[in-house]
Structures are given as structure tokens and as C-alpha cells.
Amino acid sequence: EIHSPPIIIGCHGLLSNSDSPKQVALAKYCNAKGLAFFRFDHRGCGNSEGDARKHTSFQDRCRDLGFALEKVHSLDFVGDRIGLFGSSLGGSICLDVARTYDIQAIVTFAAPIHSRLPGKSTTHSGLEFDLSGSLSGIKNIHIFHGDADGTVPLSQARSIYRQVADPKKLTIQKNGDHRMSNKLHQDSFLQAAVQWYRNFLLI
């Protein structure tokens, strides 16, 4: 057991919540390896109050993550080193927030760099965003993406990887989909993600 362990904050996707299988599994694996994990629901999702139809915008979700960071900073049983995990839109939120907060490690899965996805239209008018050209200050990031993702194209991950700074890593899951439904992909993701966090948070 690590005294005042580093902590990772998980940021779920658009139509998900903090009980998503990826987040729950990652939280458990992090805990087993000496890392704390904070899961939260965005407004109007899961156990959080609010109407997701009225209060779901990119800016709202960034503010939610900002509130989560403030909460974590107020906890006296964790250390001051913080990592972020974001899945799909949650990954985009993490990228945007990491530009202004002191984040020591980031892991994203299937995150878009902008909302102009081919064949897709957002159901919420406030979800337009474009992070292109604004990620050069982000480092210590491990990007995961499936090459058969039918929701967010692999090209989005490649764009993120080109723009962020070193240290960085891009892991492409062969025949991987947007939900990471392959058990082998899930297992390798957990091991690699937690090792990434340990490399940059347990210093």
C-alpha cells in the first residue's frame, strides 16, 4: 500500500457513465497496483443531477472535469500527482483540460480530436469542438485506438499523436472497435495503461 498515492480521474464518453466496464476495470487494476482512481458522472449522466439534453456541451463537460480535479485536490489521503483517463468524447475532454491543469500522465481511448466525424452528426448542438493545433503542450500521453473503429476513425488518433509532445505512445488495436469488445484488447489495455501511469506518477 502506497501512502498518499497518485490518483487518476476517469472521464466517460457521451452516452456512458462512470460505471462503464472500461472505467470499472481500469479503476480496479489501478488500485491493485498502488494507484487511486476517481470515477464521476458528468451532469445528467448516471447518478449526477441535471438534464443531459439541456446541459451537455463540450464546455460543460470540461467544467465537470475541472470540478472533479478541484475535488481531488481537496482530498488529504491522496498525493498531488494526477493522471487522467478518457474514453471517446471523455478523451477529448481530458485533452482540452490538460492544456490548463498540471497533469502528469494521460491515457485516452478512441478519442476524437474534433467533432467533424465523417457520416456523424451530434445530437447536442453544443458538442462542436476542434482541438487541432492546440495540443503541443501535452505530454506523457498514451493513445489507444482500434483500427476498425466505426465511430471515431483511427486518423483522429494519428492526428493527436502527431501534435502532442514526447513522451508519447500510440497503440493501435488490430480489428479493434469503438467499445473495445475484444477480451485480449481489454487485457492488454489494462496492463499497458496502468504501467504508463506508474511510469509517470510513481516518481
Backbone bond lengths (Angstrom), bond angles and torsions (degrees), N, CA, C in turn:
res aa  C-N    CA-C-N  psi(-1)  N-CA   C-N-CA  omega(-1)  CA-C   N-CA-C  phi
1 E - - - 1.460 - - 1.520 109.72 -
2 I 1.318 116.72 134.10 1.458 122.68 -176.95 1.519 109.39 -99.88
3 H 1.332 115.83 127.72 1.462 119.79 177.57 1.525 109.20 -71.95
4 S 1.331 117.48 133.61 1.466 123.17 -178.32 1.530 110.94 48.64
5 P 1.333 117.06 64.34 1.467 120.29 -174.96 1.520 112.27 -70.07
6 P 1.325 116.65 156.89 1.465 119.69 169.59 1.528 108.83 -62.24
7 I 1.321 116.56 161.57 1.463 119.57 -177.73 1.522 110.64 -134.59
8 I 1.313 115.33 140.87 1.458 122.36 176.05 1.519 108.17 -108.08
9 I 1.322 116.78 136.73 1.465 121.85 175.37 1.522 108.33 -105.50
10 G 1.325 116.55 127.75 1.452 121.39 -179.55 1.518 112.01 -96.52
11 C 1.316 116.19 136.74 1.464 122.39 -177.69 1.533 108.38 -123.24
12 H 1.323 117.08 112.83 1.463 120.39 -173.55 1.527 112.70 -81.51
13 G 1.328 115.73 172.17 1.454 122.15 -177.51 1.515 113.65 -80.75
14 L 1.327 116.21 -177.61 1.455 122.84 -172.13 1.522 113.10 -56.57
15 L 1.324 117.86 -52.04 1.461 121.71 -173.97 1.519 112.12 -105.19
16 S 1.316 116.90 16.85 1.464 121.62 -176.89 1.522 110.03 -105.21
17 N 1.331 116.40 -164.56 1.463 122.51 174.44 1.517 108.59 -156.69
18 S 1.313 116.68 -176.46 1.462 120.49 -173.73 1.528 113.48 -70.63
19 D 1.326 116.86 -9.30 1.465 120.30 177.75 1.527 112.35 -95.39
20 S 1.312 117.75 15.65 1.461 120.21 177.94 1.528 109.23 -60.27
21 P 1.323 117.75 143.22 1.476 120.17 -176.91 1.523 113.67 -54.96
22 K 1.347 117.53 -39.08 1.468 119.42 -179.89 1.517 111.14 -62.03
23 Q 1.320 116.52 -44.82 1.468 119.52 -178.07 1.522 111.69 -67.73
24 V 1.311 116.75 -43.69 1.464 119.78 -179.10 1.526 110.06 -62.09
25 A 1.333 116.50 -46.05 1.461 120.30 -179.86 1.523 111.10 -63.82
26 L 1.330 116.95 -42.67 1.462 120.20 -179.53 1.524 110.78 -65.91
27 A 1.324 117.00 -40.32 1.465 120.30 178.46 1.525 111.02 -60.24
28 K 1.325 116.63 -45.49 1.464 120.71 -179.72 1.527 111.17 -63.48
29 Y 1.304 116.13 -41.67 1.468 119.84 -178.49 1.525 110.48 -68.90
30 C 1.333 116.30 -39.99 1.462 119.47 176.05 1.523 111.02 -60.71
31 N 1.329 116.99 -45.62 1.465 121.40 179.38 1.519 111.43 -58.73
32 A 1.320 115.83 -39.96 1.464 120.09 -179.54 1.522 111.95 -67.45
33 K 1.318 116.76 -21.26 1.465 121.92 -177.98 1.524 112.67 -107.04
34 G 1.334 117.49 17.63 1.455 120.43 173.26 1.510 116.30 87.49
35 L 1.338 116.90 18.04 1.457 121.03 -179.56 1.520 109.63 -118.80
36 A 1.317 116.81 135.66 1.467 120.45 175.13 1.538 108.56 -80.58
37 F 1.324 115.53 157.87 1.482 119.90 -178.99 1.513 108.60 -141.99
38 F 1.323 116.09 132.11 1.463 122.49 -178.61 1.519 108.78 -115.60
39 R 1.337 116.22 115.87 1.473 121.58 177.12 1.526 108.81 -106.05
40 F 1.318 116.29 139.58 1.465 119.61 177.90 1.522 109.60 -144.82
41 D 1.326 115.96 157.90 1.460 122.24 176.34 1.520 109.92 -99.33
42 H 1.319 115.89 131.94 1.460 119.13 171.90 1.526 109.54 -64.97
43 R 1.315 116.23 158.47 1.471 121.58 -178.36 1.533 110.81 -52.74
44 G 1.336 114.41 131.82 1.452 120.21 179.28 1.513 114.65 80.54
45 C 1.330 117.36 3.66 1.470 121.70 -179.78 1.525 109.76 -118.33
46 G 1.331 116.42 148.33 1.454 120.01 175.96 1.517 112.18 54.43
47 N 1.325 116.28 -123.66 1.467 121.67 -177.83 1.525 114.05 -93.73
48 S 1.336 116.99 3.86 1.461 119.34 -179.73 1.524 111.11 -82.58
49 E 1.321 115.53 146.85 1.459 120.44 177.38 1.521 110.53 -75.75
50 G 1.321 115.13 165.90 1.451 120.24 177.24 1.515 112.14 111.33
51 D 1.302 115.55 165.94 1.452 123.35 179.89 1.526 108.28 -106.35
52 A 1.325 116.09 109.86 1.463 120.11 -176.84 1.523 111.69 -60.37
53 R 1.318 117.52 -29.07 1.468 120.44 -179.18 1.519 111.58 -69.50
54 K 1.328 116.76 -29.65 1.461 120.90 -177.61 1.528 112.69 -97.65
55 H 1.321 116.49 -27.86 1.459 119.83 -171.30 1.516 112.60 -123.60
56 T 1.318 115.49 41.09 1.454 119.14 174.65 1.517 108.18 -118.46
57 S 1.304 115.65 103.77 1.456 122.11 173.53 1.520 107.43 -138.39
58 F 1.303 116.50 164.76 1.455 119.69 178.86 1.521 110.08 -60.55
59 Q 1.331 116.70 -42.21 1.464 120.85 -179.23 1.531 111.18 -66.18
60 D 1.347 116.85 -39.94 1.463 119.78 177.99 1.522 110.89 -60.70
61 R 1.316 115.80 -43.36 1.470 118.59 -178.33 1.526 111.51 -69.00
62 C 1.311 117.10 -34.50 1.468 119.21 174.50 1.524 110.67 -64.16
63 R 1.336 116.59 -40.29 1.464 119.93 177.03 1.528 110.89 -63.75
64 D 1.331 116.47 -39.95 1.473 119.71 177.74 1.517 110.68 -57.57
65 L 1.316 116.60 -46.30 1.466 120.02 179.52 1.522 110.17 -65.46
66 G 1.310 117.23 -36.28 1.469 120.22 175.73 1.520 111.77 -61.06
67 F 1.344 116.70 -42.17 1.463 120.29 176.33 1.526 111.13 -63.07
68 A 1.339 116.36 -39.14 1.465 120.11 178.01 1.526 110.55 -63.24
69 L 1.317 116.96 -40.41 1.467 120.45 177.42 1.525 111.09 -63.03
70 E 1.324 117.01 -41.81 1.465 120.18 177.53 1.524 110.97 -62.56
71 K 1.320 116.26 -40.75 1.463 120.19 178.13 1.522 111.11 -61.86
72 V 1.315 116.05 -46.04 1.467 120.37 -179.67 1.524 110.81 -62.28
73 H 1.317 117.47 -39.66 1.466 120.73 179.44 1.530 111.45 -63.75
74 S 1.339 117.17 -23.60 1.465 120.22 -178.48 1.529 112.85 -85.58
75 L 1.316 117.51 -9.53 1.464 120.67 -178.26 1.520 110.05 -78.33
76 D 1.325 116.41 132.94 1.459 119.27 -176.12 1.525 113.57 -94.64
77 F 1.325 117.50 0.92 1.466 119.27 -177.85 1.526 112.37 -107.47
78 V 1.343 117.94 5.58 1.456 120.88 174.99 1.521 109.06 -122.08
79 G 1.324 115.45 162.78 1.456 119.98 -179.47 1.516 111.98 -81.61
80 D 1.332 115.61 -172.89 1.466 119.88 -176.65 1.524 112.96 -98.93
81 R 1.327 117.11 5.08 1.463 119.99 178.01 1.528 108.29 -94.87
82 I 1.339 115.51 127.28 1.464 121.11 -171.64 1.527 110.76 -126.81
83 G 1.324 114.66 137.55 1.457 121.44 173.11 1.523 109.66 -118.45
84 L 1.313 116.53 162.23 1.450 121.82 177.68 1.522 110.20 -125.14
85 F 1.330 115.51 145.09 1.464 121.29 169.53 1.517 108.03 -128.22
86 G 1.324 116.54 131.78 1.451 120.27 177.75 1.509 111.71 -137.46
87 S 1.328 115.45 134.83 1.459 121.95 179.02 1.523 109.29 -110.39
88 S 1.331 116.65 130.21 1.458 122.78 178.41 1.538 109.97 56.35
89 L 1.332 118.75 -124.19 1.466 119.96 178.74 1.522 110.92 -58.15
90 G 1.327 117.16 -32.83 1.461 120.18 177.41 1.515 112.26 -59.63
91 G 1.330 116.66 -32.72 1.456 120.13 176.35 1.517 111.48 -66.94
92 S 1.328 116.49 -39.60 1.462 121.11 177.43 1.528 110.43 -63.97
93 I 1.326 115.80 -40.24 1.465 120.50 177.60 1.529 109.76 -61.23
94 C 1.323 116.87 -44.60 1.464 121.01 179.06 1.526 110.96 -60.16
95 L 1.322 117.01 -42.44 1.459 120.33 179.81 1.525 111.20 -61.88
96 D 1.320 116.59 -43.96 1.458 119.86 -178.60 1.530 111.16 -66.06
97 V 1.330 116.77 -45.37 1.467 120.68 -177.84 1.523 111.36 -68.72
98 A 1.330 117.18 -34.01 1.467 120.61 -178.33 1.522 112.48 -65.24
99 R 1.327 117.02 -15.88 1.470 119.65 178.42 1.519 111.99 -70.04
100 T 1.339 117.15 -22.91 1.467 120.31 -174.47 1.523 113.62 -120.03
101 Y 1.327 118.25 -7.25 1.460 121.34 178.16 1.526 109.90 -113.16
102 D 1.313 115.95 158.29 1.464 121.51 179.04 1.524 108.84 -84.49
103 I 1.314 116.23 92.78 1.465 122.79 -177.78 1.521 108.43 -111.64
104 Q 1.339 116.66 128.54 1.461 120.16 -174.28 1.533 114.52 -91.73
105 A 1.330 118.10 -18.29 1.469 120.37 -179.64 1.518 109.35 -158.52
106 I 1.320 116.26 140.76 1.466 121.67 -179.12 1.523 109.13 -134.45
107 V 1.332 115.25 138.70 1.468 121.79 170.18 1.522 107.07 -128.59
108 T 1.332 116.13 128.98 1.459 119.76 175.86 1.521 109.54 -122.40
109 F 1.323 115.29 153.21 1.463 121.07 174.05 1.524 108.99 -131.99
110 A 1.330 116.23 124.49 1.468 122.65 174.56 1.523 112.58 55.11
111 A 1.317 116.43 39.22 1.467 120.61 -177.16 1.528 110.89 -88.32
112 P 1.330 117.72 133.18 1.465 120.00 172.69 1.521 111.72 -83.61
113 I 1.327 116.80 148.61 1.449 120.80 176.39 1.530 110.66 -89.61
114 H 1.326 116.31 -19.21 1.460 121.08 174.33 1.520 108.82 -151.26
115 S 1.319 115.94 167.38 1.468 121.04 -173.73 1.523 113.35 -92.10
116 R 1.318 117.99 0.41 1.459 120.47 -179.32 1.523 110.12 -86.62
117 L 1.323 116.72 69.90 1.455 121.33 -177.13 1.522 109.87 -88.77
118 P 1.327 117.83 139.83 1.465 120.70 -177.61 1.524 111.92 -62.66
119 G 1.323 115.70 129.34 1.458 120.67 177.09 1.503 114.78 75.29
120 K 1.347 117.14 7.62 1.457 120.39 -177.16 1.525 109.90 -116.88
121 S 1.305 115.57 145.73 1.462 120.55 172.08 1.522 107.72 -133.12
122 T 1.325 117.03 136.39 1.456 120.35 -178.15 1.521 110.20 -74.78
123 T 1.329 116.00 145.44 1.460 120.95 177.45 1.520 111.10 -86.80
124 H 1.316 117.41 -9.33 1.464 122.66 179.55 1.523 108.27 -121.33
125 S 1.310 116.57 127.30 1.466 120.60 -174.89 1.518 112.75 -65.77
126 G 1.327 118.43 -21.87 1.462 120.67 -176.56 1.508 114.70 -90.25
127 L 1.318 118.01 9.90 1.462 120.57 -174.69 1.526 113.51 -96.64
128 E 1.317 117.68 13.66 1.452 118.80 175.47 1.533 109.33 -76.39
129 F 1.318 116.61 133.58 1.464 120.81 177.68 1.517 109.17 -157.30
130 D 1.303 116.00 159.42 1.463 122.03 176.12 1.519 107.95 -152.00
131 L 1.327 115.83 111.80 1.463 121.31 -178.44 1.517 112.19 -96.66
132 S 1.322 116.81 3.13 1.463 121.01 -179.16 1.522 110.76 -57.75
133 G 1.321 115.26 133.94 1.453 120.10 177.49 1.511 115.31 80.91
134 S 1.347 117.37 5.01 1.468 118.71 -176.43 1.526 112.90 -125.45
135 L 1.329 117.34 15.86 1.462 120.20 -172.99 1.527 114.02 -109.54
136 S 1.311 118.28 7.30 1.462 120.33 -172.40 1.523 113.20 -65.29
137 G 1.338 117.43 -22.08 1.461 119.79 -179.83 1.509 114.44 -86.39
138 I 1.317 117.38 -2.62 1.462 121.52 -177.96 1.522 110.02 -90.79
139 K 1.342 116.39 134.04 1.462 120.99 179.62 1.525 108.90 -142.42
140 N 1.328 115.20 -179.26 1.473 121.56 -179.25 1.529 110.80 57.26
141 I 1.336 116.23 44.44 1.456 120.55 -175.13 1.526 111.11 -119.65
142 H 1.330 114.40 134.32 1.467 122.45 175.38 1.521 107.07 -113.65
143 I 1.324 115.81 119.07 1.461 123.08 -176.00 1.519 109.17 -105.43
144 F 1.325 116.46 124.43 1.474 121.90 176.29 1.528 108.54 -111.91
145 H 1.332 115.63 141.34 1.467 119.37 178.08 1.528 109.16 -160.50
146 G 1.318 115.55 141.22 1.463 120.37 176.57 1.517 110.80 -88.09
147 D 1.349 116.94 140.13 1.465 118.88 -177.98 1.528 112.71 -80.86
148 A 1.344 117.05 -0.91 1.466 120.71 175.39 1.537 110.34 -116.89
149 D 1.315 116.00 23.98 1.466 120.95 179.80 1.531 108.93 -69.30
150 G 1.330 116.30 115.61 1.457 121.00 -179.48 1.511 114.17 -88.80
151 T 1.320 116.70 -1.98 1.476 121.33 -179.14 1.520 111.62 -102.97
152 V 1.322 116.23 -50.80 1.473 122.01 177.80 1.532 107.52 -120.29
153 P 1.315 118.59 113.82 1.471 120.71 -176.20 1.529 112.75 -62.63
154 L 1.314 115.87 149.99 1.460 121.92 178.14 1.527 111.44 -57.98
155 S 1.313 117.44 -27.86 1.467 120.91 179.88 1.527 111.70 -58.05
156 Q 1.328 117.10 -27.64 1.468 120.45 177.99 1.525 110.60 -65.27
157 A 1.322 116.45 -43.30 1.468 120.43 178.59 1.522 110.86 -64.64
158 R 1.313 116.29 -40.10 1.467 119.55 179.09 1.527 110.69 -63.94
159 S 1.325 116.99 -37.68 1.460 120.42 177.95 1.521 111.21 -64.87
160 I 1.339 116.04 -43.28 1.471 119.77 177.02 1.527 109.95 -59.89
161 Y 1.327 115.92 -47.19 1.463 120.43 -177.11 1.526 111.63 -60.48
162 R 1.321 117.68 -40.52 1.467 120.60 -179.82 1.520 111.71 -64.07
163 Q 1.315 116.94 -32.39 1.465 119.92 -171.05 1.521 114.93 -92.08
164 V 1.335 118.33 -25.84 1.459 119.68 -179.36 1.527 110.44 -79.04
165 A 1.325 115.32 166.07 1.460 120.86 -176.69 1.527 111.12 -94.10
166 D 1.310 115.92 164.80 1.467 121.47 172.76 1.524 109.20 -73.94
167 P 1.335 117.75 151.51 1.459 128.93 -4.21 1.536 111.81 -72.81
168 K 1.322 116.11 140.69 1.453 121.42 -179.91 1.524 109.07 -152.50
169 K 1.326 115.26 158.29 1.457 119.47 179.19 1.522 108.76 -151.29
170 L 1.324 116.33 141.80 1.454 122.35 175.56 1.522 108.65 -119.67
171 T 1.325 116.59 120.41 1.467 122.07 176.56 1.517 108.51 -111.24
172 I 1.331 115.80 118.77 1.461 121.67 179.77 1.521 108.90 -101.42
173 Q 1.312 116.73 121.17 1.460 122.02 -179.84 1.528 108.87 -87.15
174 K 1.315 116.22 115.75 1.468 121.18 -177.09 1.524 110.27 -65.86
175 N 1.313 116.27 125.92 1.471 123.66 -176.90 1.535 111.86 62.25
176 G 1.319 116.43 21.68 1.466 120.59 -178.90 1.508 112.27 -80.11
177 D 1.323 116.97 139.88 1.465 122.15 -179.47 1.527 110.98 -102.61
178 H 1.335 115.74 -177.35 1.461 120.77 -175.03 1.528 112.42 -71.96
179 R 1.308 117.41 -22.10 1.469 120.89 -178.47 1.522 112.96 -95.86
180 M 1.323 116.73 -2.32 1.464 121.46 -174.20 1.535 109.93 51.02
181 S 1.310 115.87 56.20 1.464 121.00 -174.92 1.520 113.85 -80.50
182 N 1.333 117.58 -13.99 1.462 121.36 179.81 1.526 110.03 -77.74
183 K 1.323 116.72 124.59 1.469 121.67 -177.00 1.530 112.00 -61.06
184 L 1.327 117.03 -37.94 1.461 119.82 179.04 1.528 110.64 -65.51
185 H 1.325 116.27 -38.87 1.462 119.95 175.92 1.530 110.75 -63.36
186 Q 1.317 116.43 -41.93 1.459 120.83 179.95 1.522 110.80 -60.81
187 D 1.333 116.35 -46.91 1.464 120.53 -177.52 1.529 111.67 -64.81
188 S 1.329 116.59 -44.58 1.465 119.24 -178.83 1.527 110.73 -68.92
189 F 1.337 116.55 -34.44 1.466 120.49 176.63 1.524 111.02 -61.44
190 L 1.327 116.84 -47.86 1.459 120.24 -178.39 1.527 111.03 -58.63
191 Q 1.306 116.50 -46.81 1.461 119.93 -178.07 1.521 111.47 -64.25
192 A 1.347 116.05 -46.72 1.464 119.38 -176.54 1.525 111.83 -70.07
193 A 1.331 117.22 -39.67 1.464 120.34 -179.45 1.524 111.12 -64.48
194 V 1.312 116.86 -46.81 1.459 119.81 -178.29 1.530 110.72 -66.80
195 Q 1.318 117.55 -37.14 1.467 119.76 176.83 1.524 110.46 -63.53
196 W 1.328 116.41 -37.33 1.467 120.55 177.60 1.527 110.52 -62.15
197 Y 1.322 115.35 -46.70 1.459 119.30 178.06 1.537 111.14 -60.70
198 R 1.296 116.37 -44.77 1.471 119.64 -178.52 1.530 110.54 -62.28
199 N 1.320 116.30 -38.01 1.476 120.05 -178.35 1.522 111.54 -60.91
200 F 1.336 117.20 -36.39 1.462 119.60 -172.38 1.527 113.94 -108.39
201 L 1.329 117.38 -12.99 1.457 119.48 -178.97 1.523 113.33 -104.79
202 L 1.299 117.08 -27.57 1.472 119.77 -179.79 1.525 109.46 -96.93
203 I 1.302 115.03 71.06 1.474 121.33 -177.65 1.525 109.09 -116.91
